[in-house]
Amino acid sequence: MSTSDSEPAADTRTLELRLSERIERDIMSAAYAPGEWLREQDLAVRYGASRPSVREALRTVAQSGFVEIQPWRGAQVILLAHEELLQLTLLMEDAYALCAELTARKADAAVGEELRQKLSELEVAAEGGGDRSEVYRLSFAIGRRIGLAAHSRHAFRQLVQAGNLVLWQHRLIRPGDSQTDAQSLNAYRVLISAVERGQPQAAAAAARLVIILMRDLFCQEPARIV
């Protein structure tokens, strides 16, 4: 779920916020491994920032759930237990269902067209047997767009925070096969159709199914770093 969907044309974010987002992106792209220690001095050199800026950025990253800060030792990239990962999908399911319901109530044709385009890209990636990380990225891009269209800050924030952590684990574990991809695609088709038709309950149910299918994969295949 890229942050670009909601960023203003002029970047008014603070240096620390931009730095925290970069650290999170690097964690999600496996530049830092689960359990790895992130030292302020090393990060300051890597990102060309001051140690105070790095310290503040790490606090934001910790609030997002990617690291734990240990006094006098630094920040450590979290090791998510299998049960914690499943709990995250439960939070994500509730947030996604609420966002889908709200979006179906208020979305206009432009949102529907954008979702259709993203769905087409997802279908090409999933049915083409390409890079699975691209399938995950496109799936979460659909979720983020639905979250933005819901115009609920609380639900969107919960969806993005839980979603980023789950997307990260998706990339590390890389579960799934052609059968589960087909099931997920069908769920996305139903979800987007319900949004376009203004069917809140159907949209919420389809959103829940998307996350349930994801959770089933995690249940079948406990954490396995590749």
mmCIF file of the C-alpha atoms, coordinates in Angstrom:
data_MODEL
# 
_entry.id   MODEL 
# 
loop_
_atom_site.group_PDB 
_atom_site.id 
_atom_site.type_symbol 
_atom_site.label_atom_id 
_atom_site.label_alt_id 
_atom_site.label_comp_id 
_atom_site.label_asym_id 
_atom_site.label_entity_id 
_atom_site.label_seq_id 
_atom_site.pdbx_PDB_ins_code 
_atom_site.Cartn_x 
_atom_site.Cartn_y 
_atom_site.Cartn_z 
_atom_site.occupancy 
_atom_site.B_iso_or_equiv 
_atom_site.pdbx_formal_charge 
_atom_site.auth_seq_id 
_atom_site.auth_comp_id 
_atom_site.auth_asym_id 
_atom_site.auth_atom_id 
_atom_site.pdbx_PDB_model_num 
ATOM 1   C CA . MET A 1 1   ? 0.000   0.000   0.000   1.00 0.00 ? 1   MET A CA 1 
ATOM 2   C CA . SER A 1 2   ? 1.902   2.947   -1.274  1.00 0.00 ? 2   SER A CA 1 
ATOM 3   C CA . THR A 1 3   ? 1.599   6.259   0.527   1.00 0.00 ? 3   THR A CA 1 
ATOM 4   C CA . SER A 1 4   ? 1.463   8.171   -2.755  1.00 0.00 ? 4   SER A CA 1 
ATOM 5   C CA . ASP A 1 5   ? -2.337  7.896   -3.087  1.00 0.00 ? 5   ASP A CA 1 
ATOM 6   C CA . SER A 1 6   ? -2.932  10.325  -0.242  1.00 0.00 ? 6   SER A CA 1 
ATOM 7   C CA . GLU A 1 7   ? 0.076   12.632  -0.468  1.00 0.00 ? 7   GLU A CA 1 
ATOM 8   C CA . PRO A 1 8   ? -0.478  16.250  -1.493  1.00 0.00 ? 8   PRO A CA 1 
ATOM 9   C CA . ALA A 1 9   ? 1.218   17.676  -4.548  1.00 0.00 ? 9   ALA A CA 1 
ATOM 10  C CA . ALA A 1 10  ? 3.583   19.679  -2.332  1.00 0.00 ? 10  ALA A CA 1 
ATOM 11  C CA . ASP A 1 11  ? 5.352   17.448  0.182   1.00 0.00 ? 11  ASP A CA 1 
ATOM 12  C CA . THR A 1 12  ? 4.759   19.201  3.513   1.00 0.00 ? 12  THR A CA 1 
ATOM 13  C CA . ARG A 1 13  ? 5.748   16.249  5.677   1.00 0.00 ? 13  ARG A CA 1 
ATOM 14  C CA . THR A 1 14  ? 8.548   16.679  8.202   1.00 0.00 ? 14  THR A CA 1 
ATOM 15  C CA . LEU A 1 15  ? 12.011  15.279  7.621   1.00 0.00 ? 15  LEU A CA 1 
ATOM 16  C CA . GLU A 1 16  ? 11.433  12.747  10.405  1.00 0.00 ? 16  GLU A CA 1 
ATOM 17  C CA . LEU A 1 17  ? 8.178   11.523  8.838   1.00 0.00 ? 17  LEU A CA 1 
ATOM 18  C CA . ARG A 1 18  ? 9.765   11.147  5.413   1.00 0.00 ? 18  ARG A CA 1 
ATOM 19  C CA . LEU A 1 19  ? 12.654  9.295   7.002   1.00 0.00 ? 19  LEU A CA 1 
ATOM 20  C CA . SER A 1 20  ? 10.334  6.974   8.945   1.00 0.00 ? 20  SER A CA 1 
ATOM 21  C CA . GLU A 1 21  ? 8.458   6.119   5.741   1.00 0.00 ? 21  GLU A CA 1 
ATOM 22  C CA . ARG A 1 22  ? 11.738  5.331   4.001   1.00 0.00 ? 22  ARG A CA 1 
ATOM 23  C CA . ILE A 1 23  ? 12.838  3.046   6.842   1.00 0.00 ? 23  ILE A CA 1 
ATOM 24  C CA . GLU A 1 24  ? 9.479   1.280   6.731   1.00 0.00 ? 24  GLU A CA 1 
ATOM 25  C CA . ARG A 1 25  ? 9.776   0.799   2.961   1.00 0.00 ? 25  ARG A CA 1 
ATOM 26  C CA . ASP A 1 26  ? 13.255  -0.645  3.415   1.00 0.00 ? 26  ASP A CA 1 
ATOM 27  C CA . ILE A 1 27  ? 11.988  -3.048  6.079   1.00 0.00 ? 27  ILE A CA 1 
ATOM 28  C CA . MET A 1 28  ? 9.126   -4.120  3.818   1.00 0.00 ? 28  MET A CA 1 
ATOM 29  C CA . SER A 1 29  ? 11.527  -4.694  0.924   1.00 0.00 ? 29  SER A CA 1 
ATOM 30  C CA . ALA A 1 30  ? 13.696  -6.931  3.177   1.00 0.00 ? 30  ALA A CA 1 
ATOM 31  C CA . ALA A 1 31  ? 16.632  -4.523  3.328   1.00 0.00 ? 31  ALA A CA 1 
ATOM 32  C CA . TYR A 1 32  ? 16.493  -5.234  7.071   1.00 0.00 ? 32  TYR A CA 1 
ATOM 33  C CA . ALA A 1 33  ? 15.690  -8.721  8.314   1.00 0.00 ? 33  ALA A CA 1 
ATOM 34  C CA . PRO A 1 34  ? 13.345  -9.584  11.212  1.00 0.00 ? 34  PRO A CA 1 
ATOM 35  C CA . GLY A 1 35  ? 15.386  -9.514  14.400  1.00 0.00 ? 35  GLY A CA 1 
ATOM 36  C CA . GLU A 1 36  ? 18.023  -7.150  12.979  1.00 0.00 ? 36  GLU A CA 1 
ATOM 37  C CA . TRP A 1 37  ? 19.166  -4.238  15.130  1.00 0.00 ? 37  TRP A CA 1 
ATOM 38  C CA . LEU A 1 38  ? 18.924  -0.743  13.646  1.00 0.00 ? 38  LEU A CA 1 
ATOM 39  C CA . ARG A 1 39  ? 21.557  1.547   15.148  1.00 0.00 ? 39  ARG A CA 1 
ATOM 40  C CA . GLU A 1 40  ? 21.029  5.285   15.082  1.00 0.00 ? 40  GLU A CA 1 
ATOM 41  C CA . GLN A 1 41  ? 24.565  6.036   13.889  1.00 0.00 ? 41  GLN A CA 1 
ATOM 42  C CA . ASP A 1 42  ? 24.391  3.481   11.067  1.00 0.00 ? 42  ASP A CA 1 
ATOM 43  C CA . LEU A 1 43  ? 21.038  4.808   9.890   1.00 0.00 ? 43  LEU A CA 1 
ATOM 44  C CA . ALA A 1 44  ? 22.240  8.406   10.091  1.00 0.00 ? 44  ALA A CA 1 
ATOM 45  C CA . VAL A 1 45  ? 25.107  7.555   7.743   1.00 0.00 ? 45  VAL A CA 1 
ATOM 46  C CA . ARG A 1 46  ? 22.934  5.492   5.415   1.00 0.00 ? 46  ARG A CA 1 
ATOM 47  C CA . TYR A 1 47  ? 20.213  8.109   5.026   1.00 0.00 ? 47  TYR A CA 1 
ATOM 48  C CA . GLY A 1 48  ? 22.341  11.229  5.380   1.00 0.00 ? 48  GLY A CA 1 
ATOM 49  C CA . ALA A 1 49  ? 20.401  12.434  8.422   1.00 0.00 ? 49  ALA A CA 1 
ATOM 50  C CA . SER A 1 50  ? 21.216  13.533  11.950  1.00 0.00 ? 50  SER A CA 1 
ATOM 51  C CA . ARG A 1 51  ? 20.957  11.123  14.843  1.00 0.00 ? 51  ARG A CA 1 
ATOM 52  C CA . PRO A 1 52  ? 18.132  13.130  16.502  1.00 0.00 ? 52  PRO A CA 1 
ATOM 53  C CA . SER A 1 53  ? 16.137  12.913  13.244  1.00 0.00 ? 53  SER A CA 1 
ATOM 54  C CA . VAL A 1 54  ? 16.785  9.177   13.055  1.00 0.00 ? 54  VAL A CA 1 
ATOM 55  C CA . ARG A 1 55  ? 15.724  8.783   16.691  1.00 0.00 ? 55  ARG A CA 1 
ATOM 56  C CA . GLU A 1 56  ? 12.416  10.524  16.055  1.00 0.00 ? 56  GLU A CA 1 
ATOM 57  C CA . ALA A 1 57  ? 11.865  8.560   12.851  1.00 0.00 ? 57  ALA A CA 1 
ATOM 58  C CA . LEU A 1 58  ? 12.423  5.262   14.673  1.00 0.00 ? 58  LEU A CA 1 
ATOM 59  C CA . ARG A 1 59  ? 9.811   6.229   17.245  1.00 0.00 ? 59  ARG A CA 1 
ATOM 60  C CA . THR A 1 60  ? 7.305   6.638   14.416  1.00 0.00 ? 60  THR A CA 1 
ATOM 61  C CA . VAL A 1 61  ? 8.369   3.310   12.899  1.00 0.00 ? 61  VAL A CA 1 
ATOM 62  C CA . ALA A 1 62  ? 7.868   1.718   16.316  1.00 0.00 ? 62  ALA A CA 1 
ATOM 63  C CA . GLN A 1 63  ? 4.347   3.178   16.508  1.00 0.00 ? 63  GLN A CA 1 
ATOM 64  C CA . SER A 1 64  ? 3.621   1.532   13.143  1.00 0.00 ? 64  SER A CA 1 
ATOM 65  C CA . GLY A 1 65  ? 4.685   -1.812  14.608  1.00 0.00 ? 65  GLY A CA 1 
ATOM 66  C CA . PHE A 1 66  ? 7.768   -2.590  12.515  1.00 0.00 ? 66  PHE A CA 1 
ATOM 67  C CA . VAL A 1 67  ? 10.377  -2.211  15.258  1.00 0.00 ? 67  VAL A CA 1 
ATOM 68  C CA . GLU A 1 68  ? 10.677  -2.367  19.016  1.00 0.00 ? 68  GLU A CA 1 
ATOM 69  C CA . ILE A 1 69  ? 12.889  0.171   20.748  1.00 0.00 ? 69  ILE A CA 1 
ATOM 70  C CA . GLN A 1 70  ? 15.137  -1.182  23.494  1.00 0.00 ? 70  GLN A CA 1 
ATOM 71  C CA . PRO A 1 71  ? 16.773  1.387   25.825  1.00 0.00 ? 71  PRO A CA 1 
ATOM 72  C CA . TRP A 1 72  ? 20.531  1.706   25.258  1.00 0.00 ? 72  TRP A CA 1 
ATOM 73  C CA . ARG A 1 73  ? 20.455  -0.904  22.489  1.00 0.00 ? 73  ARG A CA 1 
ATOM 74  C CA . GLY A 1 74  ? 18.551  0.685   19.641  1.00 0.00 ? 74  GLY A CA 1 
ATOM 75  C CA . ALA A 1 75  ? 15.605  -0.474  17.595  1.00 0.00 ? 75  ALA A CA 1 
ATOM 76  C CA . GLN A 1 76  ? 15.049  -4.088  16.574  1.00 0.00 ? 76  GLN A CA 1 
ATOM 77  C CA . VAL A 1 77  ? 12.990  -5.170  13.577  1.00 0.00 ? 77  VAL A CA 1 
ATOM 78  C CA . ILE A 1 78  ? 10.137  -7.196  15.030  1.00 0.00 ? 78  ILE A CA 1 
ATOM 79  C CA . LEU A 1 79  ? 9.770   -10.941 14.787  1.00 0.00 ? 79  LEU A CA 1 
ATOM 80  C CA . LEU A 1 80  ? 6.042   -11.526 14.382  1.00 0.00 ? 80  LEU A CA 1 
ATOM 81  C CA . ALA A 1 81  ? 4.761   -14.678 16.020  1.00 0.00 ? 81  ALA A CA 1 
ATOM 82  C CA . HIS A 1 82  ? 2.255   -16.669 13.976  1.00 0.00 ? 82  HIS A CA 1 
ATOM 83  C CA . GLU A 1 83  ? -0.545  -15.849 16.417  1.00 0.00 ? 83  GLU A CA 1 
ATOM 84  C CA . GLU A 1 84  ? 0.265   -12.134 16.213  1.00 0.00 ? 84  GLU A CA 1 
ATOM 85  C CA . LEU A 1 85  ? 0.039   -12.286 12.437  1.00 0.00 ? 85  LEU A CA 1 
ATOM 86  C CA . LEU A 1 86  ? -3.386  -13.887 12.609  1.00 0.00 ? 86  LEU A CA 1 
ATOM 87  C CA . GLN A 1 87  ? -4.546  -11.208 15.060  1.00 0.00 ? 87  GLN A CA 1 
ATOM 88  C CA . LEU A 1 88  ? -3.412  -8.542  12.598  1.00 0.00 ? 88  LEU A CA 1 
ATOM 89  C CA . THR A 1 89  ? -5.558  -10.084 9.878   1.00 0.00 ? 89  THR A CA 1 
ATOM 90  C CA . LEU A 1 90  ? -8.565  -9.934  12.219  1.00 0.00 ? 90  LEU A CA 1 
ATOM 91  C CA . LEU A 1 91  ? -7.998  -6.201  12.722  1.00 0.00 ? 91  LEU A CA 1 
ATOM 92  C CA . MET A 1 92  ? -7.516  -5.774  9.007   1.00 0.00 ? 92  MET A CA 1 
ATOM 93  C CA . GLU A 1 93  ? -10.711 -7.698  8.233   1.00 0.00 ? 93  GLU A CA 1 
ATOM 94  C CA . ASP A 1 94  ? -12.853 -5.393  10.377  1.00 0.00 ? 94  ASP A CA 1 
ATOM 95  C CA . ALA A 1 95  ? -11.245 -2.241  8.972   1.00 0.00 ? 95  ALA A CA 1 
ATOM 96  C CA . TYR A 1 96  ? -11.486 -3.445  5.369   1.00 0.00 ? 96  TYR A CA 1 
ATOM 97  C CA . ALA A 1 97  ? -15.141 -4.415  5.725   1.00 0.00 ? 97  ALA A CA 1 
ATOM 98  C CA . LEU A 1 98  ? -15.994 -1.015  7.193   1.00 0.00 ? 98  LEU A CA 1 
ATOM 99  C CA . CYS A 1 99  ? -14.087 0.842   4.472   1.00 0.00 ? 99  CYS A CA 1 
ATOM 100 C CA . ALA A 1 100 ? -15.748 -1.238  1.753   1.00 0.00 ? 100 ALA A CA 1 
ATOM 101 C CA . GLU A 1 101 ? -19.190 -0.585  3.209   1.00 0.00 ? 101 GLU A CA 1 
ATOM 102 C CA . LEU A 1 102 ? -18.603 3.167   3.448   1.00 0.00 ? 102 LEU A CA 1 
ATOM 103 C CA . THR A 1 103 ? -17.097 3.331   -0.027  1.00 0.00 ? 103 THR A CA 1 
ATOM 104 C CA . ALA A 1 104 ? -20.079 1.500   -1.551  1.00 0.00 ? 104 ALA A CA 1 
ATOM 105 C CA . ARG A 1 105 ? -22.363 4.114   0.019   1.00 0.00 ? 105 ARG A CA 1 
ATOM 106 C CA . LYS A 1 106 ? -20.581 7.149   -1.396  1.00 0.00 ? 106 LYS A CA 1 
ATOM 107 C CA . ALA A 1 107 ? -18.202 6.189   -4.233  1.00 0.00 ? 107 ALA A CA 1 
ATOM 108 C CA . ASP A 1 108 ? -18.688 7.874   -7.597  1.00 0.00 ? 108 ASP A CA 1 
ATOM 109 C CA . ALA A 1 109 ? -18.054 6.530   -11.088 1.00 0.00 ? 109 ALA A CA 1 
ATOM 110 C CA . ALA A 1 110 ? -14.462 7.745   -11.096 1.00 0.00 ? 110 ALA A CA 1 
ATOM 111 C CA . VAL A 1 111 ? -13.613 5.573   -8.080  1.00 0.00 ? 111 VAL A CA 1 
ATOM 112 C CA . GLY A 1 112 ? -15.243 2.582   -9.768  1.00 0.00 ? 112 GLY A CA 1 
ATOM 113 C CA . GLU A 1 113 ? -13.235 3.135   -12.937 1.00 0.00 ? 113 GLU A CA 1 
ATOM 114 C CA . GLU A 1 114 ? -10.000 3.392   -10.975 1.00 0.00 ? 114 GLU A CA 1 
ATOM 115 C CA . LEU A 1 115 ? -10.766 0.195   -9.081  1.00 0.00 ? 115 LEU A CA 1 
ATOM 116 C CA . ARG A 1 116 ? -11.568 -1.576  -12.359 1.00 0.00 ? 116 ARG A CA 1 
ATOM 117 C CA . GLN A 1 117 ? -8.189  -0.525  -13.734 1.00 0.00 ? 117 GLN A CA 1 
ATOM 118 C CA . LYS A 1 118 ? -6.398  -1.801  -10.653 1.00 0.00 ? 118 LYS A CA 1 
ATOM 119 C CA . LEU A 1 119 ? -8.350  -5.058  -10.883 1.00 0.00 ? 119 LEU A CA 1 
ATOM 120 C CA . SER A 1 120 ? -7.271  -5.506  -14.515 1.00 0.00 ? 120 SER A CA 1 
ATOM 121 C CA . GLU A 1 121 ? -3.635  -5.056  -13.480 1.00 0.00 ? 121 GLU A CA 1 
ATOM 122 C CA . LEU A 1 122 ? -4.102  -7.584  -10.676 1.00 0.00 ? 122 LEU A CA 1 
ATOM 123 C CA . GLU A 1 123 ? -5.665  -10.116 -13.060 1.00 0.00 ? 123 GLU A CA 1 
ATOM 124 C CA . VAL A 1 124 ? -2.729  -9.812  -15.454 1.00 0.00 ? 124 VAL A CA 1 
ATOM 125 C CA . ALA A 1 125 ? -0.202  -10.251 -12.641 1.00 0.00 ? 125 ALA A CA 1 
ATOM 126 C CA . ALA A 1 126 ? -2.021  -13.168 -10.989 1.00 0.00 ? 126 ALA A CA 1 
ATOM 127 C CA . GLU A 1 127 ? -2.936  -15.065 -14.141 1.00 0.00 ? 127 GLU A CA 1 
ATOM 128 C CA . GLY A 1 128 ? 0.454   -14.471 -15.756 1.00 0.00 ? 128 GLY A CA 1 
ATOM 129 C CA . GLY A 1 129 ? 2.332   -16.369 -13.063 1.00 0.00 ? 129 GLY A CA 1 
ATOM 130 C CA . GLY A 1 130 ? 4.770   -13.514 -12.496 1.00 0.00 ? 130 GLY A CA 1 
ATOM 131 C CA . ASP A 1 131 ? 6.377   -12.100 -9.377  1.00 0.00 ? 131 ASP A CA 1 
ATOM 132 C CA . ARG A 1 132 ? 4.143   -12.857 -6.403  1.00 0.00 ? 132 ARG A CA 1 
ATOM 133 C CA . SER A 1 133 ? 5.249   -9.700  -4.627  1.00 0.00 ? 133 SER A CA 1 
ATOM 134 C CA . GLU A 1 134 ? 3.646   -7.733  -7.474  1.00 0.00 ? 134 GLU A CA 1 
ATOM 135 C CA . VAL A 1 135 ? 0.380   -9.627  -6.941  1.00 0.00 ? 135 VAL A CA 1 
ATOM 136 C CA . TYR A 1 136 ? 0.468   -8.691  -3.268  1.00 0.00 ? 136 TYR A CA 1 
ATOM 137 C CA . ARG A 1 137 ? 1.291   -5.061  -4.035  1.00 0.00 ? 137 ARG A CA 1 
ATOM 138 C CA . LEU A 1 138 ? -1.598  -4.721  -6.469  1.00 0.00 ? 138 LEU A CA 1 
ATOM 139 C CA . SER A 1 139 ? -4.001  -6.438  -4.076  1.00 0.00 ? 139 SER A CA 1 
ATOM 140 C CA . PHE A 1 140 ? -3.123  -4.004  -1.324  1.00 0.00 ? 140 PHE A CA 1 
ATOM 141 C CA . ALA A 1 141 ? -3.323  -1.080  -3.751  1.00 0.00 ? 141 ALA A CA 1 
ATOM 142 C CA . ILE A 1 142 ? -6.987  -1.956  -4.305  1.00 0.00 ? 142 ILE A CA 1 
ATOM 143 C CA . GLY A 1 143 ? -7.526  -2.075  -0.557  1.00 0.00 ? 143 GLY A CA 1 
ATOM 144 C CA . ARG A 1 144 ? -5.833  1.259   -0.044  1.00 0.00 ? 144 ARG A CA 1 
ATOM 145 C CA . ARG A 1 145 ? -7.945  2.927   -2.737  1.00 0.00 ? 145 ARG A CA 1 
ATOM 146 C CA . ILE A 1 146 ? -11.109 1.583   -1.138  1.00 0.00 ? 146 ILE A CA 1 
ATOM 147 C CA . GLY A 1 147 ? -9.859  2.825   2.219   1.00 0.00 ? 147 GLY A CA 1 
ATOM 148 C CA . LEU A 1 148 ? -9.241  6.318   0.883   1.00 0.00 ? 148 LEU A CA 1 
ATOM 149 C CA . ALA A 1 149 ? -12.665 6.459   -0.771  1.00 0.00 ? 149 ALA A CA 1 
ATOM 150 C CA . ALA A 1 150 ? -14.333 5.585   2.549   1.00 0.00 ? 150 ALA A CA 1 
ATOM 151 C CA . HIS A 1 151 ? -13.349 8.996   3.990   1.00 0.00 ? 151 HIS A CA 1 
ATOM 152 C CA . SER A 1 152 ? -12.966 7.544   7.486   1.00 0.00 ? 152 SER A CA 1 
ATOM 153 C CA . ARG A 1 153 ? -9.615  8.475   9.005   1.00 0.00 ? 153 ARG A CA 1 
ATOM 154 C CA . HIS A 1 154 ? -9.829  5.955   11.822  1.00 0.00 ? 154 HIS A CA 1 
ATOM 155 C CA . ALA A 1 155 ? -10.760 3.006   9.612   1.00 0.00 ? 155 ALA A CA 1 
ATOM 156 C CA . PHE A 1 156 ? -8.224  3.988   6.963   1.00 0.00 ? 156 PHE A CA 1 
ATOM 157 C CA . ARG A 1 157 ? -5.430  4.362   9.524   1.00 0.00 ? 157 ARG A CA 1 
ATOM 158 C CA . GLN A 1 158 ? -6.174  0.938   11.013  1.00 0.00 ? 158 GLN A CA 1 
ATOM 159 C CA . LEU A 1 159 ? -6.388  -0.643  7.569   1.00 0.00 ? 159 LEU A CA 1 
ATOM 160 C CA . VAL A 1 160 ? -3.064  0.812   6.436   1.00 0.00 ? 160 VAL A CA 1 
ATOM 161 C CA . GLN A 1 161 ? -1.192  0.074   9.656   1.00 0.00 ? 161 GLN A CA 1 
ATOM 162 C CA . ALA A 1 162 ? -2.315  -3.543  9.862   1.00 0.00 ? 162 ALA A CA 1 
ATOM 163 C CA . GLY A 1 163 ? -2.143  -3.908  6.086   1.00 0.00 ? 163 GLY A CA 1 
ATOM 164 C CA . ASN A 1 164 ? 1.475   -2.785  5.825   1.00 0.00 ? 164 ASN A CA 1 
ATOM 165 C CA . LEU A 1 165 ? 2.555   -5.302  8.451   1.00 0.00 ? 165 LEU A CA 1 
ATOM 166 C CA . VAL A 1 166 ? 0.607   -8.102  6.774   1.00 0.00 ? 166 VAL A CA 1 
ATOM 167 C CA . LEU A 1 167 ? 1.948   -7.140  3.331   1.00 0.00 ? 167 LEU A CA 1 
ATOM 168 C CA . TRP A 1 168 ? 5.467   -7.284  4.749   1.00 0.00 ? 168 TRP A CA 1 
ATOM 169 C CA . GLN A 1 169 ? 4.848   -10.791 6.085   1.00 0.00 ? 169 GLN A CA 1 
ATOM 170 C CA . HIS A 1 170 ? 3.275   -11.803 2.763   1.00 0.00 ? 170 HIS A CA 1 
ATOM 171 C CA . ARG A 1 171 ? 6.499   -10.857 1.029   1.00 0.00 ? 171 ARG A CA 1 
ATOM 172 C CA . LEU A 1 172 ? 8.601   -12.777 3.528   1.00 0.00 ? 172 LEU A CA 1 
ATOM 173 C CA . ILE A 1 173 ? 6.475   -15.923 3.662   1.00 0.00 ? 173 ILE A CA 1 
ATOM 174 C CA . ARG A 1 174 ? 5.234   -15.931 0.064   1.00 0.00 ? 174 ARG A CA 1 
ATOM 175 C CA . PRO A 1 175 ? 2.270   -18.304 0.482   1.00 0.00 ? 175 PRO A CA 1 
ATOM 176 C CA . GLY A 1 176 ? -0.385  -19.045 -2.111  1.00 0.00 ? 176 GLY A CA 1 
ATOM 177 C CA . ASP A 1 177 ? -0.906  -20.929 -5.342  1.00 0.00 ? 177 ASP A CA 1 
ATOM 178 C CA . SER A 1 178 ? -2.985  -20.671 -8.506  1.00 0.00 ? 178 SER A CA 1 
ATOM 179 C CA . GLN A 1 179 ? -6.123  -21.953 -6.759  1.00 0.00 ? 179 GLN A CA 1 
ATOM 180 C CA . THR A 1 180 ? -6.007  -19.408 -3.943  1.00 0.00 ? 180 THR A CA 1 
ATOM 181 C CA . ASP A 1 181 ? -5.139  -16.666 -6.434  1.00 0.00 ? 181 ASP A CA 1 
ATOM 182 C CA . ALA A 1 182 ? -8.289  -17.528 -8.413  1.00 0.00 ? 182 ALA A CA 1 
ATOM 183 C CA . GLN A 1 183 ? -10.418 -17.442 -5.258  1.00 0.00 ? 183 GLN A CA 1 
ATOM 184 C CA . SER A 1 184 ? -8.982  -14.077 -4.258  1.00 0.00 ? 184 SER A CA 1 
ATOM 185 C CA . LEU A 1 185 ? -9.529  -12.655 -7.738  1.00 0.00 ? 185 LEU A CA 1 
ATOM 186 C CA . ASN A 1 186 ? -13.163 -13.688 -7.648  1.00 0.00 ? 186 ASN A CA 1 
ATOM 187 C CA . ALA A 1 187 ? -13.548 -12.035 -4.248  1.00 0.00 ? 187 ALA A CA 1 
ATOM 188 C CA . TYR A 1 188 ? -12.034 -8.823  -5.597  1.00 0.00 ? 188 TYR A CA 1 
ATOM 189 C CA . ARG A 1 189 ? -14.376 -8.919  -8.594  1.00 0.00 ? 189 ARG A CA 1 
ATOM 190 C CA . VAL A 1 190 ? -17.392 -9.238  -6.306  1.00 0.00 ? 190 VAL A CA 1 
ATOM 191 C CA . LEU A 1 191 ? -16.046 -6.487  -4.040  1.00 0.00 ? 191 LEU A CA 1 
ATOM 192 C CA . ILE A 1 192 ? -15.508 -3.978  -6.835  1.00 0.00 ? 192 ILE A CA 1 
ATOM 193 C CA . SER A 1 193 ? -18.825 -4.831  -8.478  1.00 0.00 ? 193 SER A CA 1 
ATOM 194 C CA . ALA A 1 194 ? -20.613 -4.247  -5.157  1.00 0.00 ? 194 ALA A CA 1 
ATOM 195 C CA . VAL A 1 195 ? -18.861 -0.882  -4.752  1.00 0.00 ? 195 VAL A CA 1 
ATOM 196 C CA . GLU A 1 196 ? -19.892 0.164   -8.257  1.00 0.00 ? 196 GLU A CA 1 
ATOM 197 C CA . ARG A 1 197 ? -23.489 -0.916  -7.704  1.00 0.00 ? 197 ARG A CA 1 
ATOM 198 C CA . GLY A 1 198 ? -23.715 0.819   -4.341  1.00 0.00 ? 198 GLY A CA 1 
ATOM 199 C CA . GLN A 1 199 ? -24.274 -2.395  -2.340  1.00 0.00 ? 199 GLN A CA 1 
ATOM 200 C CA . PRO A 1 200 ? -22.693 -1.770  1.087   1.00 0.00 ? 200 PRO A CA 1 
ATOM 201 C CA . GLN A 1 201 ? -23.408 -5.134  2.708   1.00 0.00 ? 201 GLN A CA 1 
ATOM 202 C CA . ALA A 1 202 ? -22.224 -7.120  -0.300  1.00 0.00 ? 202 ALA A CA 1 
ATOM 203 C CA . ALA A 1 203 ? -19.066 -4.997  -0.461  1.00 0.00 ? 203 ALA A CA 1 
ATOM 204 C CA . ALA A 1 204 ? -18.354 -5.554  3.240   1.00 0.00 ? 204 ALA A CA 1 
ATOM 205 C CA . ALA A 1 205 ? -18.875 -9.317  2.898   1.00 0.00 ? 205 ALA A CA 1 
ATOM 206 C CA . ALA A 1 206 ? -16.549 -9.516  -0.110  1.00 0.00 ? 206 ALA A CA 1 
ATOM 207 C CA . ALA A 1 207 ? -13.901 -7.475  1.704   1.00 0.00 ? 207 ALA A CA 1 
ATOM 208 C CA . ARG A 1 208 ? -14.070 -9.887  4.626   1.00 0.00 ? 208 ARG A CA 1 
ATOM 209 C CA . LEU A 1 209 ? -13.702 -12.824 2.244   1.00 0.00 ? 209 LEU A CA 1 
ATOM 210 C CA . VAL A 1 210 ? -10.538 -11.310 0.769   1.00 0.00 ? 210 VAL A CA 1 
ATOM 211 C CA . ILE A 1 211 ? -8.939  -11.206 4.225   1.00 0.00 ? 211 ILE A CA 1 
ATOM 212 C CA . ILE A 1 212 ? -10.320 -14.611 5.255   1.00 0.00 ? 212 ILE A CA 1 
ATOM 213 C CA . LEU A 1 213 ? -8.647  -16.191 2.216   1.00 0.00 ? 213 LEU A CA 1 
ATOM 214 C CA . MET A 1 214 ? -5.394  -14.501 3.196   1.00 0.00 ? 214 MET A CA 1 
ATOM 215 C CA . ARG A 1 215 ? -5.722  -15.674 6.789   1.00 0.00 ? 215 ARG A CA 1 
ATOM 216 C CA . ASP A 1 216 ? -6.384  -19.240 5.631   1.00 0.00 ? 216 ASP A CA 1 
ATOM 217 C CA . LEU A 1 217 ? -3.041  -19.187 3.843   1.00 0.00 ? 217 LEU A CA 1 
ATOM 218 C CA . PHE A 1 218 ? -1.257  -18.096 6.997   1.00 0.00 ? 218 PHE A CA 1 
ATOM 219 C CA . CYS A 1 219 ? -3.059  -20.801 8.995   1.00 0.00 ? 219 CYS A CA 1 
ATOM 220 C CA . GLN A 1 220 ? -1.945  -23.469 6.541   1.00 0.00 ? 220 GLN A CA 1 
ATOM 221 C CA . GLU A 1 221 ? 1.624   -22.256 6.358   1.00 0.00 ? 221 GLU A CA 1 
ATOM 222 C CA . PRO A 1 222 ? 3.127   -20.878 9.588   1.00 0.00 ? 222 PRO A CA 1 
ATOM 223 C CA . ALA A 1 223 ? 5.846   -18.251 9.278   1.00 0.00 ? 223 ALA A CA 1 
ATOM 224 C CA . ARG A 1 224 ? 8.564   -19.372 6.861   1.00 0.00 ? 224 ARG A CA 1 
ATOM 225 C CA . ILE A 1 225 ? 11.142  -16.846 5.794   1.00 0.00 ? 225 ILE A CA 1 
ATOM 226 C CA . VAL A 1 226 ? 12.353  -17.304 2.211   1.00 0.00 ? 226 VAL A CA 1 
# 
